[in-house]
Amino acid sequence: MMTPSEPVALQKPASRVFDILVAGAGPAGLAFASAVTQAMGRGVSIALVDPRPKQRDGRLRTVALAPGSRRLLERIGAWEALAPQAQPILSMSIADGRVRDAVRLEQLRFDAQGDEPLAHMAFNDDLCDALSGAAARLGVETITGAASGLAAGRDMAEVTLEGGERLKARLVVAADGARSALRELADIATVGWDTAMTAIVATIAHERDHAGRAEQHFLPAGPFAILPLRGRFSSIVWNEAPADAQALLALAEEDLLRELEYRFTLKLGALSLASRVAAFPCSFRFARRFIAPRLALLADAAHVVHPLAGQGLNLGLRDVAALAEFVVERLRLGLDPGDAATLAAYQRARRFDVVSSSFGMDALNRIFANDFEPLRAARDFGLRVVDRLAPAKRMLMAEAAGDGRGAPRLLRGEPL
């Protein structure tokens, strides 16, 4: 008989077991969980783990959705809710010049073909709401918590949450952002560098309609993008050196608007701020490996790119489409979705696209954020040549769309 003085052995609670555990309820994690659940129905158990409810950012951050990304959202049931808030981009103009130039000559222009916009602009909050709604309708379980431990076994991986709860899954997906805890726990190193550039972002109101036109101005300090939103609003992504960005943010609002007008110009009439103004450091970084035993990295956990051309989210959704396709194929055959062969196939499918796109965007930024006169003349000549070569423009548009031959099925609008 046990006496009161004898210690009592506390038994650890049993781990909950899933087929797939997704860390991170941002766009990539929500889209992946929804895509696999939609394809498999009750044939798969998936849980989303996220540390806290998302904090809304006051209509500040925006996303540019390429046609392939839009098709993925359509397929998983998120586009219908997002479409009324999304602004089609009907044309895109690229200009090169200096801040005080009264006129910046257009060097390259892209126009939508037929009924297919070049892309759609939306607020990040609206995208997350649409994806959260789709995941809820599909019955994706959400668990509040943050990963503090990871152990991969032969058949399962176990994730320990900060509160002590343990979760097991045949496949763990890290979609937990650029500072991914799971990537660190798996001891996956990253390669990259800071770009010595800060992106200032804000939503701007203007007097005249933008007609769905996006603009990219290559200025000596870096790219200045004007991206159309619903109504007479545009999002700006304004690149400056970190010290200059801090000095600009310290200005009184009327002085900041004056500096903004020099870059935006007054072609859309008087400007005013329609959101707070924020600044984010720009970096270029990708994981040395996109996989580890029982673990796959998605989106920002695998790669962070310069905001040039707004391709960061679209690269992440390409990851989503590729991994979902491999996983669903394995599950339908009754095979292990997290085995070494599945993960290796995912890494082969995504690594070249991510690395080549990342280096390409970093190189473009270095070329255009340069005021060396011979280089300016050469790049302007190159842009004008491309503008006159219809096949080259079509190739660039197809690459940006992300839905060409060889693209995963979801990006082509096909079911898994």
Rosetta blueprint (number, residue, H / E / L):
1 M L
2 M L
3 T L
4 P L
5 S L
6 E L
7 P L
8 V L
9 A L
10 L L
11 Q L
12 K L
13 P L
14 A L
15 S L
16 R E
17 V E
18 F E
19 D E
20 I E
21 L E
22 V E
23 A E
24 G L
25 A L
26 G L
27 P H
28 A H
29 G H
30 L H
31 A H
32 F H
33 A H
34 S H
35 A H
36 V H
37 T H
38 Q H
39 A H
40 M H
41 G H
42 R H
43 G H
44 V L
45 S L
46 I E
47 A E
48 L E
49 V E
50 D E
51 P L
52 R L
53 P L
54 K L
55 Q L
56 R L
57 D L
58 G L
59 R L
60 L L
61 R L
62 T E
63 V E
64 A E
65 L E
66 A L
67 P H
68 G H
69 S H
70 R H
71 R H
72 L H
73 L H
74 E H
75 R H
76 I H
77 G L
78 A L
79 W H
80 E H
81 A H
82 L H
83 A H
84 P H
85 Q H
86 A L
87 Q E
88 P E
89 I E
90 L L
91 S E
92 M E
93 S E
94 I E
95 A E
96 D E
97 G L
98 R L
99 V L
100 R L
101 D L
102 A L
103 V L
104 R L
105 L L
106 E E
107 Q E
108 L E
109 R E
110 F E
111 D E
112 A L
113 Q E
114 G L
115 D L
116 E E
117 P L
118 L L
119 A E
120 H E
121 M E
122 A E
123 F E
124 N H
125 D H
126 D H
127 L H
128 C H
129 D H
130 A H
131 L H
132 S H
133 G H
134 A H
135 A H
136 A H
137 R H
138 L H
139 G L
140 V L
141 E E
142 T E
143 I E
144 T E
145 G L
146 A L
147 A E
148 S E
149 G E
150 L E
151 A E
152 A E
153 G L
154 R L
155 D L
156 M L
157 A E
158 E E
159 V E
160 T E
161 L E
162 E L
163 G L
164 G L
165 E L
166 R E
167 L E
168 K E
169 A E
170 R E
171 L E
172 V E
173 V E
174 A E
175 A L
176 D L
177 G L
178 A L
179 R L
180 S L
181 A H
182 L H
183 R H
184 E H
185 L H
186 A L
187 D L
188 I L
189 A L
190 T E
191 V E
192 G E
193 W E
194 D E
195 T E
196 A E
197 M E
198 T E
199 A E
200 I E
201 V E
202 A E
203 T E
204 I E
205 A E
206 H E
207 E L
208 R L
209 D L
210 H L
211 A L
212 G L
213 R E
214 A E
215 E E
216 Q E
217 H E
218 F E
219 L E
220 P L
221 A L
222 G E
223 P E
224 F E
225 A E
226 I E
227 L E
228 P E
229 L E
230 R L
231 G L
232 R L
233 F E
234 S E
235 S E
236 I E
237 V E
238 W E
239 N E
240 E E
241 A L
242 P H
243 A H
244 D H
245 A H
246 Q H
247 A H
248 L H
249 L H
250 A L
251 L L
252 A L
253 E H
254 E H
255 D H
256 L H
257 L H
258 R H
259 E H
260 L H
261 E H
262 Y H
263 R H
264 F H
265 T L
266 L L
267 K L
268 L L
269 G L
270 A L
271 L E
272 S E
273 L E
274 A L
275 S L
276 R L
277 V L
278 A E
279 A E
280 F E
281 P E
282 C E
283 S E
284 F E
285 R E
286 F E
287 A E
288 R L
289 R L
290 F L
291 I E
292 A E
293 P L
294 R L
295 L E
296 A E
297 L E
298 L L
299 A H
300 D H
301 A H
302 A L
303 H E
304 V E
305 V L
306 H L
307 P L
308 L H
309 A H
310 G H
311 Q L
312 G H
313 L H
314 N H
315 L H
316 G H
317 L H
318 R H
319 D H
320 V H
321 A H
322 A H
323 L H
324 A H
325 E H
326 F H
327 V H
328 V H
329 E H
330 R H
331 L H
332 R H
333 L L
334 G L
335 L L
336 D L
337 P L
338 G L
339 D L
340 A H
341 A H
342 T H
343 L H
344 A H
345 A H
346 Y H
347 Q H
348 R H
349 A H
350 R H
351 R H
352 F H
353 D H
354 V H
355 V H
356 S H
357 S H
358 S H
359 F H
360 G H
361 M H
362 D H
363 A H
364 L H
365 N H
366 R H
367 I H
368 F H
369 A L
370 N L
371 D L
372 F L
373 E H
374 P H
375 L H
376 R H
377 A H
378 A H
379 R H
380 D H
381 F H
382 G H
383 L H
384 R H
385 V H
386 V H
387 D H
388 R L
389 L L
390 A H
391 P H
392 A H
393 K H
394 R H
395 M H
396 L H
397 M H
398 A H
399 E H
400 A H
401 A H
402 G L
403 D L
404 G L
405 R L
406 G L
407 A L
408 P L
409 R H
410 L H
411 L H
412 R H
413 G L
414 E L
415 P L
416 L L
